[in-house]
Amino acid sequence: MKNLTHFIMGTLLLVTLTLVFVTKTAGSGVSPIESGIKREGFQGTAMAQDVVKVVQEHYKVLLENDKVRVLEVRIKPGEKEAMHTHPATVHIELVPTKVKITYPDGKSVILEGHQGEAIWVGPVKHTIENVGDTEIHAYIIELKDIPYEEKVSK
């Protein structure tokens, strides 16, 4: 277990440093994802429904600076979170997970994560429900340079 913890923490650090480096060194400093969002006509406030404020009982801030915020998340089986937003994130699953994700339009999907898996998630607004049999335990690295922005109707 100690080796797995060291592996996960090392992976978390490596992913964080790589993502910060990539978003700051790519041409104009604007990531392809962020520039694509702006071209598609998105506008809004990135942290209007900040997950740490909306469901603070599930999240612990481990590190925060002007580039990233690293969160530890724990959600017990059957628990559901209120609608909230994240900027682009990398999730590191510490245990196997099974979640139901519901989006503002009412569409939902059930996803399973594997222990030690790193998952890229773009900026998103959603609810999360733990539909598995075990507590979700993960690290989430939020990239502040790639915020969630509301889509503007045209």
N, C-alpha and C positions, 0 to 999 in steps of 0.2 A: 504494500500500500504506500509506503514511504517513497519508493521509486516512482510509482504512478503520480503521486503528488508533485514530486520534483519535475517529472516530465511535463505535466500539465502546466505548472507554473513557468517552466522554461519556454514552453510553446506559447503561452499567453504573453510573456515578455517579448519574444521574438516577433509574434504577429503584430503586437502593438507598435513596436519600433519600426517594423517594415511598413505598416500602413501609414504611420506619420511621415516617414521618409518619402514614400511614393506620392502622397498627396501634396507634399511641399516641393518636390523636385520635378514634377511633370510639367514642362513647358511654362505656362502662365501661372502655375500654382493652383489652378482649378482642376479638380479631378474630372475625368470623362463622365462619370455618373452625375456629378453636380452640374456640369455644363449641359448634359442631356436633359436634366430636369428643367433647367432654365429655358432651354430651347422649346420644350413641350408646353410652356405657358404656365408653370407652377409659380405660385406666390404664397406668402403667409409667414407665420411665426413658427420657428423650429421647435420651441419647447413649450408651446401653449398648454399641452397636456403631459407634462413631464412625469414619467413613470415613477420617479422617486417621490414626487409629491402626491400622485394619485393613489398609489398602492405602496406606501412607505413600509408597511409591515413585511413585505416580501423582499425588499431590496436594502443592501448595505453598500455605501460608497467606499471602495477600497483605495481609490486614487482619483484625483481630479486636478486637471490643469487646463490651460487655454486650448489644448488640442484634443484631449481624450478624457473620458470618464470611465473608470473600471468599476463595474458593479458585481456584487455577489447576489445571486437570486436563489430563493428557496420557496417553493410552492407545494403545499401538501396535496395529496390526492383529493379530488373533488372541489378544490378551491378555484375560484374564477376571479380574474382581475377586471376592473372597470376599463373602459376605453381609454387608451393612452397612446403617446407617440414615442418614437425613438429616432434619432438620426441614424445613419448607416452604422451597422454594428457587426462585430464578430462574436459569435457565441462559442464558448468552450464547454461542452457537456461533461460534467464530472460523474454523472450516473446515467444509465439508460432513461430516456424520457419519452412520454407520449402526451402530446398537447393538441388541443383543439384551438385553432386560431380563427377568429371571426373579424371580418373587416367592416368598415362603416356601411357598406352597401348590403350587409347581411350575409354575404357569401362566407363560407367557412371551409376549412380543410383540417384534417387530422394528420399530424406529422410525428414521426418517431426519430429520436436522436440517440446516438450510440456513445457510450462512455469514451472520453478522450477525443471525440470528434470536434473539429472546428467548422463552424457554419457561418457563411457570409449572408447577411440580411441587409438589403438596402433600406433607405428611410421608409418608415412604416407607421401607420395608425391602426391599432387593432385591440382586441381583447384576447386574453389567454386563459384557457381552462386546463387544468391538469386532469386528463382523462385516463391516466395510467394508475398503476397500483402502488407506486412508490413516490416519495417526495422528489420533486425536481430540484436539482442542485447544479448550478452552472455559474460561470463567469461571463459577463457581457462587457465587451469593449465598445463604447460609443465613440464615434468619430465626429467631433464637433464641426469639422470643415464640410461635412456632407449632411446637412440638416433635413428633417422632414419638413415639407412645405405643402400647404393645402393647394389642391388643383383649382384653378380659377375657371369658372364656366364661361364659355365664349358664345 
